[in-house]
Amino acid sequence: MELERPAWTADNSSTLSPFLSRIKPYRPPSTFSPPKRYDVVEEFIQHVQQDLKKLEDRSSTIKVRRNLPFGQSLAIKKLSQDKNTIIKPADKGSGIVIMNKSDYRDEILRQLSDTGVYCPIDHDPIGECTRELSSIVNSALQEGIIPKKTAEFLVPNHPRIPVLYTLPKVHKNWEHPPGRPIVSGCDSIFQPAAKLLDGLLRHYAKNGKSYIQDTE
């Protein structure tokens, strides 16, 4: 993968500034902690923490009134502890689907067996992806395309492997519902880059001939 050079350079500040203004918000979370200068504020925090601790200690002795009959509460508890059952929201509507874990697993394996979509690998590629991403980001940093904070944001220190799960399409088949595959990429190696691209492309999407504003 090669980094495509832009038509402008860092020396062309008039062209570069609109781009930089859109990528400035993308930076690592702040680790700043304000100095403890005001004793009265620290004392107030301690009192609040003490009150919360007392409330937590009392919560074990407080009786909570059930909003469900005892039989239903017991059934929900047993169902949540059943290791052979999967509970998922339906793909459409607001329904809840309860299905055998074996059926859920078989559907995922059926989809993964489609080599036209998925390709099995024999190793974890996170290390290779991290090195390639770091090389691209460092090149962009050296050429003045992105600032240092954005470069730090784009390369996560401890990326998580994305997780595949499915939502049952019960509107298609009640007994053997196909699953809508969803890959959860939260905290993955490419999530920061995806956030940056989404923010940049959103600027151009809004200026297109046809655009539908998403709900915030």
C-alpha positions as CSV (number, residue, x, y, z in Angstrom):
1,M,0.0,0.0,0.0
2,E,1.4,3.4,-1.0
3,L,0.6,6.8,0.4
4,E,-0.8,8.9,-2.4
5,R,0.8,12.3,-2.3
6,P,-1.6,15.3,-2.3
7,A,-1.5,18.1,-4.8
8,W,-0.3,20.4,-2.1
9,T,2.5,20.3,0.4
10,A,3.1,21.6,4.0
11,D,4.6,24.8,2.6
12,N,1.3,25.6,0.9
13,S,-0.4,26.7,4.1
14,S,-3.4,28.3,2.4
15,T,-4.4,25.0,0.8
16,L,-3.4,22.8,3.8
17,S,-5.3,24.7,6.5
18,P,-8.8,23.6,5.6
19,F,-7.7,20.0,5.6
20,L,-5.9,20.3,8.9
21,S,-8.9,22.1,10.5
22,R,-11.0,19.0,9.8
23,I,-8.6,16.5,11.2
24,K,-7.6,18.4,14.3
25,P,-10.3,16.8,16.5
26,Y,-8.8,13.4,15.9
27,R,-6.3,12.9,18.6
28,P,-5.6,10.5,21.5
29,P,-7.8,11.0,24.7
30,S,-6.4,13.6,27.0
31,T,-4.6,12.3,30.1
32,F,-4.5,15.8,31.7
33,S,-5.4,15.9,35.4
34,P,-5.9,19.3,36.9
35,P,-3.7,20.2,39.8
36,K,-5.1,19.9,43.3
37,R,-5.2,23.6,44.3
38,Y,-8.5,24.0,46.1
39,D,-8.8,22.1,49.4
40,V,-12.6,22.8,49.6
41,V,-13.1,21.0,46.2
42,E,-11.1,18.0,47.3
43,E,-13.0,17.9,50.6
44,F,-16.3,17.9,48.7
45,I,-15.2,15.0,46.5
46,Q,-14.2,13.0,49.6
47,H,-17.6,13.5,51.2
48,V,-19.4,12.5,48.0
49,Q,-17.3,9.4,47.7
50,Q,-18.0,8.5,51.3
51,D,-21.8,8.9,50.8
52,L,-21.6,6.7,47.7
53,K,-19.8,4.1,49.7
54,K,-22.4,4.1,52.4
55,L,-25.2,3.8,49.8
56,E,-23.4,0.9,48.2
57,D,-23.0,-0.9,51.6
58,R,-26.8,-0.3,52.3
59,S,-27.9,-1.6,48.9
60,S,-27.3,-5.2,49.9
61,T,-29.9,-4.9,52.7
62,I,-32.5,-2.9,50.8
63,K,-35.4,-4.9,49.5
64,V,-36.1,-4.3,45.9
65,R,-39.8,-4.6,44.8
66,R,-40.1,-6.9,41.8
67,N,-42.0,-5.6,38.7
68,L,-42.5,-9.2,37.4
69,P,-44.2,-12.2,38.9
70,F,-41.9,-14.6,40.7
71,G,-42.3,-17.3,38.1
72,Q,-41.3,-15.0,35.2
73,S,-38.3,-13.6,37.1
74,L,-37.2,-17.1,37.9
75,A,-37.6,-18.2,34.2
76,I,-35.5,-15.2,33.0
77,K,-32.8,-15.9,35.5
78,K,-32.6,-19.6,34.5
79,L,-32.6,-18.6,30.8
80,S,-29.7,-16.2,31.2
81,Q,-27.7,-18.9,32.9
82,D,-28.4,-21.5,30.2
83,K,-25.1,-22.0,28.4
84,N,-26.8,-23.8,25.5
85,T,-29.0,-20.7,24.6
86,I,-28.2,-17.5,22.7
87,I,-30.3,-14.4,23.2
88,K,-30.1,-11.8,20.4
89,P,-32.2,-8.9,19.1
90,A,-34.0,-9.6,15.9
91,D,-32.5,-8.1,12.7
92,K,-35.7,-6.1,12.1
93,G,-38.2,-4.8,14.6
94,S,-37.8,-4.7,18.4
95,G,-38.2,-8.5,19.0
96,I,-35.9,-10.7,21.1
97,V,-34.8,-14.0,19.6
98,I,-34.0,-17.0,21.8
99,M,-32.3,-19.8,19.9
100,N,-30.1,-22.8,20.5
101,K,-26.4,-22.0,20.7
102,S,-25.6,-24.8,18.3
103,D,-28.0,-23.4,15.6
104,Y,-26.4,-19.9,16.0
105,R,-22.9,-21.3,15.7
106,D,-23.8,-23.4,12.7
107,E,-25.2,-20.4,10.9
108,I,-22.0,-18.4,11.5
109,L,-19.8,-21.3,10.3
110,R,-22.0,-21.7,7.2
111,Q,-21.3,-18.0,6.3
112,L,-17.6,-18.3,7.1
113,S,-17.3,-21.3,4.8
114,D,-18.1,-19.1,1.8
115,T,-14.6,-18.6,0.4
116,G,-15.9,-16.1,-2.0
117,V,-16.4,-13.7,0.9
118,Y,-14.1,-14.9,3.7
119,C,-10.5,-16.2,3.4
120,P,-9.1,-18.3,6.2
121,I,-5.6,-17.3,7.5
122,D,-3.1,-19.3,9.5
123,H,-1.8,-16.4,11.7
124,D,-2.8,-13.2,13.5
125,P,-2.2,-10.3,11.0
126,I,-2.4,-7.6,13.6
127,G,1.4,-7.2,13.8
128,E,1.7,-6.8,10.0
129,C,-1.2,-4.4,9.8
130,T,0.3,-2.3,12.7
131,R,3.7,-2.0,10.9
132,E,2.1,-1.1,7.6
133,L,-0.2,1.4,9.1
134,S,2.6,3.0,11.2
135,S,4.7,3.3,8.0
136,I,1.9,5.1,6.2
137,V,1.1,7.4,9.1
138,N,4.8,8.3,9.7
139,S,5.1,9.2,6.0
140,A,2.1,11.4,6.3
141,L,3.5,13.0,9.4
142,Q,7.0,13.6,7.9
143,E,5.4,15.2,4.8
144,G,3.3,17.5,6.9
145,I,0.0,16.0,5.8
146,I,-1.2,15.3,9.4
147,P,-0.1,16.8,12.8
148,K,1.7,14.7,15.5
149,K,-1.4,14.3,17.6
150,T,-3.4,12.9,14.7
151,A,-0.5,10.5,13.9
152,E,-0.6,9.2,17.5
153,F,-4.4,8.8,17.3
154,L,-4.2,6.7,14.1
155,V,-2.0,4.0,15.5
156,P,-3.6,2.3,18.6
157,N,-1.3,0.8,21.1
158,H,-3.4,-2.2,22.0
159,P,-5.8,-3.0,19.2
160,R,-8.5,-5.6,19.7
161,I,-9.3,-8.3,17.2
162,P,-12.7,-7.5,15.5
163,V,-15.6,-9.9,16.5
164,L,-18.1,-11.4,14.1
165,Y,-21.7,-11.9,15.3
166,T,-25.1,-12.2,13.6
167,L,-28.6,-11.0,14.1
168,P,-31.3,-13.6,13.3
169,K,-33.6,-12.7,10.4
170,V,-36.8,-14.1,11.9
171,H,-38.8,-12.2,9.3
172,K,-37.3,-14.6,6.7
173,N,-37.5,-17.9,8.5
174,W,-38.9,-18.6,12.0
175,E,-37.4,-22.0,12.5
176,H,-34.0,-21.6,10.9
177,P,-33.4,-17.8,10.6
178,P,-30.4,-16.7,8.5
179,G,-28.1,-14.3,10.3
180,R,-27.2,-10.8,9.3
181,P,-23.4,-10.7,9.7
182,I,-22.0,-7.8,11.7
183,V,-18.3,-7.2,12.4
184,S,-17.7,-5.3,15.6
185,G,-14.5,-3.3,15.0
186,C,-14.5,-1.3,18.2
187,D,-10.9,-0.6,19.4
188,S,-9.6,-2.5,16.3
189,I,-6.4,-1.5,14.5
190,F,-8.3,0.4,11.8
191,Q,-11.1,2.0,13.9
192,P,-9.2,5.4,14.3
193,A,-8.5,5.5,10.6
194,A,-12.1,4.8,9.9
195,K,-13.2,7.6,12.2
196,L,-10.8,10.0,10.4
197,L,-12.0,9.0,7.0
198,D,-15.7,9.3,8.0
199,G,-15.1,12.8,9.3
200,L,-13.3,13.8,6.1
201,L,-15.7,12.2,3.6
202,R,-18.7,13.6,5.5
203,H,-17.6,17.1,4.4
204,Y,-17.8,16.1,0.8
205,A,-20.9,14.0,1.1
206,K,-22.8,17.0,2.4
207,N,-21.8,19.0,-0.7
208,G,-23.1,16.3,-3.1
209,K,-26.1,16.7,-5.4
210,S,-28.1,14.2,-3.2
211,Y,-27.6,13.9,0.5
212,I,-29.8,12.6,3.4
213,Q,-28.9,13.9,6.8
214,D,-28.5,11.1,9.4
215,T,-29.9,11.4,12.9
216,E,-27.4,12.3,15.5
